[in-house]
Amino acid sequence: MSRVELRLRSQLVKDALSSVLMEAGFTISHEPGKHGTSTIAIIDFDDCKDPDFLQPHQSRGVKIVALKCEADSREIGLNEIAPLSGILNYGLSADAFVRSLRLICSGERVFPRDLALERRPQAPSSSIKSEFNDVRLSPREKEILSYLVAGDSNKAIARGLGVTEATVKVHLKSVQRKIRVENRTQAAVWALANLPGLDIASCGRT
């Protein structure tokens, strides 16, 4: 049974979520558990910018999910999105919220389509510019990245593209080699930073 920590400021929201999640079979806590005992910690979106708030959760290996108001257009930076397993909107139905948490429990990452990613202007060196300019991704590899950003598993990507999981793995290895990252999370963060026109394939599915 999955355990959820509700680390939210609003008691009303905590009470409402407790009722929905307990009915769905989750165990609810309002206090931090011991290392390895918690599955998900749900936090307020504003706390994403506070490393001192996030660090204790990260040190316990907790999957961190931020709860975002749909009217909140505040941007979030790459360094702030990296520790998160998901960002969920208040506007989700109870069923969609539960399904999203179950995806996150299974190791997926779930983010809303309307997420505003902050890209601070920088003056990269010529070597960095050259490195990014040398990256040549095929249309299929960009499709793969769009599914990664949406938090899809290899099985879901294969189903969406009509290919085998083995083919998806081959494309993923090729993408990771080209963009010089070690795992799918780093690849998703790279895509958010370097492919601003990326059509996120299934973030809106929940």
Protein Blocks (a to p, Z undefined) as FASTA:
>chain_A
ZZdddfbfblmlmmmmmmmmmmnopacdfbdcdehkafbdcddfklmmmmklmmmmmmno
pacdddddfklmcdcdfklmmmpgbdcdfkbcfklmmmmmmmmmnopacddfklccdddd
ddddfklmmmmmmpccdfklmmmmmmmmnopafklmmmmnopafklmmmmmmmmmmmnop
abfklmmmmmmmmmmmbccfklmmZZ
